[in-house]
Amino acid sequence: MDAVLLARIQFALTIMFHYIFPPLTIGMGWMIFMYNTRYQENGNLLFRQLAQFWTKVFAITFVIGVATGITMEFQFGTNWAGYSRFVGDIFGAPLAAEGIFAFFLESSFLGILLYGRKKVSQKMYWFSSFMVALGATMSAFWIVVANSWQQTPAGYKIVTETVNGVEVSKAQLTNFWEAVFNPSTIPRYSHTVTGALCVGVFFILGTSAWQILKGRHVEFARASMRTAIIPCFGVIMLTLFVGHHHGHQVSETQPAKLAAFEGLWETQTHAPLMLFGMPDQKAEKNKFAIQIPGMVSLFIGGKFDTEVQGLKDFAPEDRPPVALSFWSFHLMFYMGVWMALLAFVGVILWLKQTLWTTKIYLWAAALTVPVPFLANEVGWMAAEVGRQPWVVYNLLRTESAISASVPAGQVLASIIIFSMIYVLLFGIWIYLLKRQFHKGPDSLESLEAEVK
């Protein structure tokens, strides 16, 4: 057993499971804010009903997300001692900011949303919904800052220090704002937020479609679908645009990653876009390739004769795992196209007043619920695998970041334990969601009496 590989698997397991929940709370948080805003504007109790129901779903997800996020930070000090030593001076500030300015902001105002609707004014309640959405979104910002610094380091210098009689190097912060707004922060954060918004709006759309198919709380589910369909279309279009901009940044700062995404071996102009293929890293070629000539060059540089670097420009030991990078990136793209098609058809059906009666569309929407979750997961897989073999790009190799004193057997045992706990937590989350959907929203009559 390889301790480095097992430590990477463990970190991937914990972060991928945790990342089921934050995107949902970000996307749903802004929908809840929208519902509260509409109620504040026109006093329509339907929007209060929508806000209260989805706030309960938000709270269930938030609690599970907090529980799953704690383990990741412990791993920095257990499996990744070399990494922690190298990046500690850089990561301390953004991680502290995430806890102080974002997490506590979100959790504090969530308490008002859950328990304060009869104790505070409607304006304060509306403001609390804004703070919850903002806190969730800002929490993502500081985490993305830390990750982006690993991808495109800036605002630092390398210094050496003696640890137990051995000289080791580490990154020392020299300019906080350069480190925060490194070359990939804004493109990556924009892509992260739009991806999270997709999770939230498509979750509301799909689960509401499922409720209609099951004949449960039909009028409420129709209202949820109606209010989600335009955000679905707008958000997925924005995500595709932002993703394209992010690709430009990757081509400039991490050309080996882009080449792996596209299965591009030779440096060339008129670089083709491979829609499907089987990259063979040993043979340095693609099998069964279906390509559109010149499209990568056009997307990256705006013209067909833009030169794009190929993988053969980089030493074999500096290339990322090509097949995994290629397929994770392409799966993200395929799922994005599917969501765009679903949203587009949904808008047409909504305009024709047949959104709730087209059974095949209801099934498609319901079955699409996992798709934005998976698109976010494979998108991050592409970003992280594409950075390899570096844990900090061009500065610290992954094999040098591991804790040498932790044996592989202990890492494997912790993977098994984490897996068992996560299966239990996932089961609890599904159970609580199922119970909430069966119970349904508060009645309009009870809400009217509450207002009076």
NUTI-368572 format. One record per residue (C-alpha): x, y, z; residue number from 1; chain. Coordinates in Angstrom, 2 decimals. Last residue first. Layout:
NODE         X         Y         Z     i   ch
NODE         X         Y         Z   NUM    A
...
END
This chain:
NODE         X         Y         Z     i   ch
NODE    -52.45     38.56     11.88   452    A
NODE    -49.31     37.26     10.22   451    A
NODE    -49.55     33.95     12.07   450    A
NODE    -53.20     33.53     11.10   449    A
NODE    -52.28     34.03      7.46   448    A
NODE    -49.43     31.55      7.81   447    A
NODE    -51.76     28.98      9.31   446    A
NODE    -54.22     29.46      6.43   445    A
NODE    -51.46     29.26      3.81   444    A
NODE    -50.61     25.82      5.16   443    A
NODE    -47.08     25.13      6.39   442    A
NODE    -45.08     23.29      3.77   441    A
NODE    -44.76     19.54      3.19   440    A
NODE    -44.68     16.74      5.73   439    A
NODE    -43.64     14.22      3.10   438    A
NODE    -40.93     16.58      1.84   437    A
NODE    -39.62     17.09      5.38   436    A
NODE    -39.58     13.36      6.12   435    A
NODE    -37.70     12.64      2.89   434    A
NODE    -35.19     15.37      3.67   433    A
NODE    -34.61     13.98      7.16   432    A
NODE    -34.15     10.43      5.84   431    A
NODE    -31.85     11.56      3.03   430    A
NODE    -29.67     13.49      5.49   429    A
NODE    -29.61     10.60      7.99   428    A
NODE    -28.57      8.17      5.25   427    A
NODE    -25.81     10.52      4.13   426    A
NODE    -24.58     10.77      7.71   425    A
NODE    -24.52      6.96      8.11   424    A
NODE    -22.72      6.43      4.81   423    A
NODE    -20.31      9.17      5.88   422    A
NODE    -19.54      7.45      9.17   421    A
NODE    -18.82      4.13      7.46   420    A
NODE    -16.62      5.80      4.84   419    A
NODE    -14.71      7.74      7.50   418    A
NODE    -13.96      4.49      9.35   417    A
NODE    -12.76      2.73      6.19   416    A
NODE    -10.60      5.69      5.18   415    A
NODE     -9.20      5.87      8.73   414    A
NODE     -8.10      2.23      8.51   413    A
NODE     -6.42      2.87      5.16   412    A
NODE     -4.50      5.83      6.57   411    A
NODE     -3.39      3.74      9.54   410    A
NODE     -2.19      0.95      7.25   409    A
NODE     -0.27      3.36      5.06   408    A
NODE      1.96      4.46      7.92   407    A
NODE      1.93      8.08      9.17   406    A
NODE      5.52      9.21      9.86   405    A
NODE      6.17     10.59      6.39   404    A
NODE      3.34     13.09      6.57   403    A
NODE      2.77     13.88      2.88   402    A
NODE      3.63     17.13      1.13   401    A
NODE      6.75     15.88     -0.67   400    A
NODE      4.81     13.30     -2.72   399    A
NODE      2.38     16.02     -3.75   398    A
NODE      5.12     18.14     -5.24   397    A
NODE      5.65     21.64     -3.89   396    A
NODE      6.52     24.75     -5.91   395    A
NODE      5.46     24.35     -9.57   394    A
NODE      1.77     24.38     -8.57   393    A
NODE      1.27     23.76     -4.90   392    A
NODE      0.07     20.13     -4.57   391    A
NODE      1.99     19.41     -7.76   390    A
NODE      1.95     16.11     -9.68   389    A
NODE     -0.82     17.01    -10.34   388    A
NODE     -2.76     20.19    -11.04   387    A
NODE     -5.12     18.43    -13.48   386    A
NODE     -6.14     16.05    -10.70   385    A
NODE     -7.30     19.00     -8.60   384    A
NODE     -9.14     21.03    -11.24   383    A
NODE    -10.61     17.98    -13.00   382    A
NODE    -11.81     16.53     -9.71   381    A
NODE    -13.31     19.93     -8.87   380    A
NODE    -15.35     19.76    -12.07   379    A
NODE    -16.15     16.11    -11.40   378    A
NODE    -17.77     17.03     -8.07   377    A
NODE    -19.59     20.13     -9.34   376    A
NODE    -21.03     18.20    -12.29   375    A
NODE    -22.06     15.38     -9.95   374    A
NODE    -24.07     17.74     -7.74   373    A
NODE    -25.51     19.40    -10.86   372    A
NODE    -26.64     15.96    -12.14   371    A
NODE    -28.13     14.52     -8.92   370    A
NODE    -31.50     16.35     -9.35   369    A
NODE    -31.67     15.57    -13.09   368    A
NODE    -33.93     12.53    -12.55   367    A
NODE    -36.68     14.80    -11.22   366    A
NODE    -36.35     17.24    -14.12   365    A
NODE    -36.46     14.44    -16.71   364    A
NODE    -39.46     12.84    -14.99   363    A
NODE    -41.33     16.15    -14.94   362    A
NODE    -40.40     16.68    -18.59   361    A
NODE    -41.82     13.30    -19.57   360    A
NODE    -45.01     14.12    -17.67   359    A
NODE    -45.77     17.36    -19.44   358    A
NODE    -48.61     18.62    -17.22   357    A
NODE    -46.65     20.87    -14.87   356    A
NODE    -44.73     22.81    -17.54   355    A
NODE    -47.71     23.04    -19.90   354    A
NODE    -48.49     26.77    -19.60   353    A
NODE    -46.96     27.45    -23.05   352    A
NODE    -44.50     29.94    -21.52   351    A
NODE    -43.64     27.35    -18.87   350    A
NODE    -43.13     24.69    -21.53   349    A
NODE    -40.71     26.96    -23.37   348    A
NODE    -38.86     27.80    -20.16   347    A
NODE    -38.60     24.10    -19.31   346    A
NODE    -37.17     23.27    -22.73   345    A
NODE    -34.39     25.81    -22.13   344    A
NODE    -33.76     24.59    -18.58   343    A
NODE    -33.46     20.97    -19.69   342    A
NODE    -31.15     21.89    -22.58   341    A
NODE    -28.90     23.96    -20.30   340    A
NODE    -28.84     21.15    -17.74   339    A
NODE    -27.79     18.67    -20.44   338    A
NODE    -25.05     21.01    -21.70   337    A
NODE    -23.68     21.35    -18.17   336    A
NODE    -23.73     17.57    -17.76   335    A
NODE    -21.65     17.13    -20.92   334    A
NODE    -19.18     19.81    -19.77   333    A
NODE    -18.65     18.27    -16.35   332    A
NODE    -18.24     14.86    -17.96   331    A
NODE    -15.66     16.36    -20.29   330    A
NODE    -13.54     17.76    -17.46   329    A
NODE    -13.69     14.53    -15.44   328    A
NODE    -12.90     12.55    -18.57   327    A
NODE     -9.84     14.51    -19.64   326    A
NODE     -8.30     14.87    -16.18   325    A
NODE     -8.78     11.16    -15.48   324    A
NODE     -7.33     10.17    -18.85   323    A
NODE     -4.38     12.58    -18.65   322    A
NODE     -2.95     11.95    -15.19   321    A
NODE     -1.07     15.26    -14.88   320    A
NODE      2.23     15.83    -16.68   319    A
NODE      5.37     16.85    -14.80   318    A
NODE      6.97     13.38    -14.73   317    A
NODE      6.52     13.08    -18.49   316    A
NODE      8.46     16.33    -19.05   315    A
NODE      6.26     19.01    -20.58   314    A
NODE      6.10     20.19    -24.20   313    A
NODE      4.74     16.75    -25.11   312    A
NODE      1.52     17.69    -23.31   311    A
NODE      0.55     20.20    -25.99   310    A
NODE      0.66     23.99    -25.91   309    A
NODE     -1.99     25.87    -27.86   308    A
NODE     -1.10     28.22    -30.71   307    A
NODE     -3.90     30.54    -31.85   306    A
NODE     -4.34     30.11    -35.62   305    A
NODE     -8.09     29.47    -35.36   304    A
NODE     -8.91     32.79    -33.73   303    A
NODE    -10.46     33.96    -30.48   302    A
NODE     -7.47     32.86    -28.43   301    A
NODE     -8.75     30.09    -26.17   300    A
NODE    -12.10     29.26    -27.77   299    A
NODE    -10.77     29.54    -31.32   298    A
NODE     -7.66     27.48    -30.58   297    A
NODE     -9.83     24.84    -28.92   296    A
NODE    -12.21     24.88    -31.91   295    A
NODE     -9.64     24.36    -34.66   294    A
NODE    -10.91     21.03    -35.96   293    A
NODE    -13.96     19.46    -34.25   292    A
NODE    -12.87     16.06    -32.98   291    A
NODE    -14.12     12.51    -32.44   290    A
NODE    -11.17     10.46    -31.21   289    A
NODE    -11.42      6.67    -31.09   288    A
NODE     -7.94      6.45    -29.54   287    A
NODE     -5.83      9.40    -28.47   286    A
NODE     -2.05      9.57    -28.49   285    A
NODE      0.95      9.67    -26.17   284    A
NODE      1.46      5.88    -26.26   283    A
NODE      1.85      5.73    -22.49   282    A
NODE     -0.76      8.40    -21.75   281    A
NODE     -3.46      6.87    -23.95   280    A
NODE     -6.35      9.34    -24.17   279    A
NODE     -9.65      7.63    -25.09   278    A
NODE    -11.85      9.91    -27.19   277    A
NODE    -14.99     12.00    -27.36   276    A
NODE    -15.80     15.61    -28.12   275    A
NODE    -12.17     16.45    -28.84   274    A
NODE    -11.83     20.14    -29.71   273    A
NODE     -9.08     20.54    -32.29   272    A
NODE     -6.03     22.80    -32.08   271    A
NODE     -5.91     25.04    -35.18   270    A
NODE     -2.40     26.02    -34.09   269    A
NODE     -0.21     23.36    -32.56   268    A
NODE      1.72     22.00    -29.60   267    A
NODE      1.23     18.24    -29.79   266    A
NODE     -0.41     16.02    -27.17   265    A
NODE     -3.85     17.58    -26.70   264    A
NODE     -6.27     15.41    -24.74   263    A
NODE     -8.41     18.51    -24.16   262    A
NODE     -8.41     18.47    -20.37   261    A
NODE     -4.81     17.21    -20.37   260    A
NODE     -3.71     20.13    -22.56   259    A
NODE     -5.55     22.53    -20.26   258    A
NODE     -3.74     21.09    -17.22   257    A
NODE     -0.36     21.36    -18.93   256    A
NODE     -1.12     24.99    -19.83   255    A
NODE     -1.61     26.02    -16.20   254    A
NODE     -1.41     29.85    -16.02   253    A
NODE     -2.48     31.08    -19.47   252    A
NODE     -4.63     28.16    -20.63   251    A
NODE     -6.18     27.92    -17.15   250    A
NODE     -7.24     31.58    -17.29   249    A
NODE     -8.88     31.14    -20.68   248    A
NODE    -10.71     28.06    -19.38   247    A
NODE    -12.11     30.14    -16.52   246    A
NODE    -13.66     32.48    -19.09   245    A
NODE    -15.40     29.50    -20.72   244    A
NODE    -16.60     28.32    -17.32   243    A
NODE    -18.00     31.80    -16.66   242    A
NODE    -20.05     31.64    -19.88   241    A
NODE    -21.29     28.10    -19.22   240    A
NODE    -22.18     29.04    -15.64   239    A
NODE    -24.05     32.15    -16.77   238    A
NODE    -26.18     30.05    -19.11   237    A
NODE    -26.78     27.57    -16.27   236    A
NODE    -27.81     30.38    -13.92   235    A
NODE    -30.24     32.09    -16.27   234    A
NODE    -32.02     28.89    -17.30   233    A
NODE    -32.38     27.56    -13.77   232    A
NODE    -33.34     31.01    -12.45   231    A
NODE    -36.18     31.06    -15.03   230    A
NODE    -37.40     27.58    -13.99   229    A
NODE    -37.22     28.04    -10.23   228    A
NODE    -40.27     30.23     -9.48   227    A
NODE    -42.60     28.09    -11.59   226    A
NODE    -41.20     24.86    -10.20   225    A
NODE    -41.71     26.00     -6.60   224    A
NODE    -45.23     27.20     -7.39   223    A
NODE    -46.06     23.86     -8.96   222    A
NODE    -44.70     22.08     -5.89   221    A
NODE    -46.96     24.19     -3.64   220    A
NODE    -50.00     23.34     -5.72   219    A
NODE    -49.08     19.66     -5.82   218    A
NODE    -48.47     19.06     -2.12   217    A
NODE    -48.01     15.35     -2.93   216    A
NODE    -49.28     13.75     -6.16   215    A
NODE    -46.19     11.56     -6.60   214    A
NODE    -45.40     13.06    -10.01   213    A
NODE    -46.02     16.52     -8.56   212    A
NODE    -43.64     15.86     -5.66   211    A
NODE    -41.00     14.63     -8.10   210    A
NODE    -41.29     17.82    -10.13   209    A
NODE    -40.77     19.78     -6.92   208    A
NODE    -37.65     17.74     -6.19   207    A
NODE    -36.35     18.54     -9.66   206    A
NODE    -36.96     22.29     -9.72   205    A
NODE    -35.78     22.91     -6.15   204    A
NODE    -32.65     20.83     -6.72   203    A
NODE    -32.12     22.52    -10.10   202    A
NODE    -32.12     25.91     -8.35   201    A
NODE    -29.73     24.95     -5.57   200    A
NODE    -27.22     22.88     -7.55   199    A
NODE    -27.06     25.45    -10.34   198    A
NODE    -26.36     28.18     -7.78   197    A
NODE    -23.40     26.12     -6.59   196    A
NODE    -21.98     25.93    -10.11   195    A
NODE    -22.44     29.69    -10.45   194    A
NODE    -20.58     30.18     -7.18   193    A
NODE    -17.68     27.86     -8.06   192    A
NODE    -17.24     29.31    -11.55   191    A
NODE    -17.13     32.84    -10.16   190    A
NODE    -14.68     31.71     -7.48   189    A
NODE    -12.41     30.02    -10.01   188    A
NODE    -12.39     32.99    -12.39   187    A
NODE    -11.87     35.44     -9.48   186    A
NODE     -9.15     33.48     -7.66   185    A
NODE     -7.10     32.27    -10.65   184    A
NODE     -4.53     35.04    -11.07   183    A
NODE     -4.02     35.63     -7.32   182    A
NODE     -6.52     37.94     -5.64   181    A
NODE     -5.97     36.66     -2.10   180    A
NODE     -2.20     36.24     -2.47   179    A
NODE     -1.78     39.62     -4.13   178    A
NODE     -3.99     41.14     -1.42   177    A
NODE     -1.94     39.66      1.43   176    A
NODE      1.46     40.66      0.06   175    A
NODE      4.58     39.06      1.49   174    A
NODE      3.24     35.77      2.86   173    A
NODE      5.94     33.17      3.49   172    A
NODE      6.10     29.93      1.53   171    A
NODE      8.13     27.17      3.13   170    A
NODE     11.52     25.52      2.84   169    A
NODE     13.04     22.91      5.12   168    A
NODE     16.47     22.69      6.74   167    A
NODE     16.83     19.71      9.05   166    A
NODE     18.01     19.90     12.67   165    A
NODE     14.59     19.13     14.08   164    A
NODE     13.07     21.85     11.88   163    A
NODE     15.46     24.50     10.54   162    A
NODE     13.98     27.25      8.42   161    A
NODE     14.07     28.20      4.77   160    A
NODE     12.21     30.99      2.97   159    A
NODE     10.24     31.08     -0.29   158    A
NODE      8.51     34.36     -1.02   157    A
NODE      4.82     35.11     -1.33   156    A
NODE      2.21     37.36     -2.99   155    A
NODE      1.24     34.88     -5.70   154    A
NODE      0.72     31.13     -6.16   153    A
NODE     -1.48     30.01     -9.09   152    A
NODE     -3.09     26.62     -8.37   151    A
NODE     -2.25     26.39     -4.66   150    A
NODE     -3.28     30.03     -4.28   149    A
NODE     -6.55     29.13     -5.94   148    A
NODE     -7.30     26.58     -3.22   147    A
NODE     -6.78     29.09     -0.42   146    A
NODE     -8.78     31.79     -2.18   145    A
NODE    -11.49     29.22     -2.99   144    A
NODE    -11.91     28.54      0.73   143    A
NODE    -12.16     32.27      1.40   142    A
NODE    -14.76     32.78     -1.32   141    A
NODE    -16.88     29.75     -0.40   140    A
NODE    -17.53     31.20      3.04   139    A
NODE    -18.48     34.43      1.31   138    A
NODE    -21.31     32.64     -0.53   137    A
NODE    -22.68     30.96      2.59   136    A
NODE    -22.47     34.24      4.51   135    A
NODE    -24.18     36.18      1.72   134    A
NODE    -27.09     33.73      1.57   133    A
NODE    -27.49     33.76      5.36   132    A
NODE    -27.08     37.54      5.49   131    A
NODE    -29.78     38.05      2.87   130    A
NODE    -32.19     35.79      4.76   129    A
NODE    -31.44     37.78      7.91   128    A
NODE    -32.30     41.03      6.13   127    A
NODE    -35.72     39.64      5.22   126    A
NODE    -36.33     38.65      8.85   125    A
NODE    -35.20     42.09      9.95   124    A
NODE    -37.61     43.67      7.49   123    A
NODE    -40.40     41.35      8.64   122    A
NODE    -39.84     42.47     12.22   121    A
NODE    -38.41     40.05     14.77   120    A
NODE    -39.94     37.63     17.28   119    A
NODE    -42.47     35.66     15.24   118    A
NODE    -39.97     34.88     12.44   117    A
NODE    -37.20     34.35     14.96   116    A
NODE    -36.74     30.61     15.25   115    A
NODE    -35.55     29.26     11.92   114    A
NODE    -34.70     32.43     10.03   113    A
NODE    -33.24     34.02     13.16   112    A
NODE    -31.04     30.99     13.80   111    A
NODE    -29.87     31.15     10.18   110    A
NODE    -28.65     34.65     11.00   109    A
NODE    -26.06     33.27     13.39   108    A
NODE    -25.03     30.32     11.19   107    A
NODE    -24.35     32.41      8.09   106    A
NODE    -22.42     35.18      9.82   105    A
NODE    -20.52     32.64     11.92   104    A
NODE    -19.43     30.79      8.78   103    A
NODE    -18.56     33.89      6.77   102    A
NODE    -16.65     36.59      8.60   101    A
NODE    -15.04     34.65     11.45   100    A
NODE    -14.61     31.13     10.06    99    A
NODE    -13.78     32.07      6.49    98    A
NODE    -11.53     34.88      7.68    97    A
NODE     -9.54     32.39      9.77    96    A
NODE     -9.16     30.14      6.72    95    A
NODE     -8.11     33.12      4.59    94    A
NODE     -5.48     34.31      7.12    93    A
NODE     -3.88     30.99      8.09    92    A
NODE     -3.51     29.72      4.54    91    A
NODE     -0.38     31.65      3.57    90    A
NODE      1.74     31.16      6.68    89    A
NODE      0.73     27.49      6.84    88    A
NODE      1.50     26.72      3.19    87    A
NODE      4.83     24.84      3.50    86    A
NODE      4.40     23.46      7.02    85    A
NODE      0.87     22.29      6.31    84    A
NODE      1.96     20.60      3.07    83    A
NODE      4.82     18.78      4.72    82    A
NODE      2.53     17.65      7.55    81    A
NODE     -0.17     16.33      5.21    80    A
NODE     -1.61     13.15      6.72    79    A
NODE     -2.17     14.39     10.28    78    A
NODE     -2.06     18.18     10.53    77    A
NODE     -3.80     18.93      7.24    76    A
NODE     -6.11     15.99      7.84    75    A
NODE     -7.71     17.72     10.82    74    A
NODE     -8.99     20.48      8.53    73    A
NODE    -10.82     18.01      6.32    72    A
NODE    -12.54     16.27      9.23    71    A
NODE    -14.53     19.35     10.26    70    A
NODE    -16.40     19.74      6.99    69    A
NODE    -18.66     16.71      7.36    68    A
NODE    -20.42     17.91     10.51    67    A
NODE    -20.88     21.42      9.12    66    A
NODE    -22.42     20.07      5.92    65    A
NODE    -24.83     17.84      7.86    64    A
NODE    -26.07     20.87      9.81    63    A
NODE    -26.36     23.05      6.67    62    A
NODE    -28.35     20.41      4.78    61    A
NODE    -31.02     20.15      7.46    60    A
NODE    -31.10     23.95      7.78    59    A
NODE    -31.55     24.47      4.03    58    A
NODE    -34.47     22.02      3.92    57    A
NODE    -36.10     24.02      6.72    56    A
NODE    -35.38     27.27      4.86    55    A
NODE    -36.99     25.70      1.79    54    A
NODE    -40.31     25.39      3.59    53    A
NODE    -40.20     28.84      5.17    52    A
NODE    -39.29     30.70      1.99    51    A
NODE    -41.93     28.94     -0.14    50    A
NODE    -44.66     29.64      2.41    49    A
NODE    -43.59     33.28      2.69    48    A
NODE    -43.68     33.45     -1.11    47    A
NODE    -47.20     32.02     -1.16    46    A
NODE    -48.23     34.54      1.48    45    A
NODE    -48.18     37.35     -1.10    44    A
NODE    -47.19     40.48      0.85    43    A
NODE    -46.14     42.29     -2.35    42    A
NODE    -42.58     43.55     -1.91    41    A
NODE    -41.55     41.87      1.36    40    A
NODE    -42.99     38.60      0.08    39    A
NODE    -40.99     38.93     -3.11    38    A
NODE    -37.83     39.68     -1.11    37    A
NODE    -38.45     36.69      1.15    36    A
NODE    -38.75     34.42     -1.87    35    A
NODE    -35.57     35.86     -3.43    34    A
NODE    -33.68     35.39     -0.15    33    A
NODE    -34.82     31.77     -0.07    32    A
NODE    -33.59     31.34     -3.65    31    A
NODE    -30.26     32.90     -2.67    30    A
NODE    -29.84     30.46      0.22    29    A
NODE    -30.85     27.50     -1.98    28    A
NODE    -27.87     28.04     -4.25    27    A
NODE    -25.39     28.55     -1.43    26    A
NODE    -26.88     25.80      0.75    25    A
NODE    -26.81     23.31     -2.12    24    A
NODE    -23.24     24.21     -3.04    23    A
NODE    -22.17     23.70      0.61    22    A
NODE    -23.76     20.19      0.95    21    A
NODE    -22.40     17.69     -1.57    20    A
NODE    -18.97     19.21     -1.09    19    A
NODE    -18.51     17.38      2.20    18    A
NODE    -18.58     14.04      0.41    17    A
NODE    -16.06     15.22     -2.16    16    A
NODE    -13.83     16.72      0.55    15    A
NODE    -13.75     13.60      2.69    14    A
NODE    -13.25     11.11     -0.12    13    A
NODE    -10.67     13.20     -1.97    12    A
NODE     -8.69     13.65      1.25    11    A
NODE     -8.79      9.92      1.91    10    A
NODE     -7.84      9.04     -1.65     9    A
NODE     -4.90     11.44     -1.53     8    A
NODE     -3.74      9.94      1.76     7    A
NODE     -4.08      6.46      0.26     6    A
NODE     -1.99      7.42     -2.76     5    A
NODE      0.73      8.95     -0.60     4    A
NODE      0.72      6.02      1.85     3    A
NODE      1.22      3.47     -0.96     2    A
NODE      0.00      0.00      0.00     1    A
END
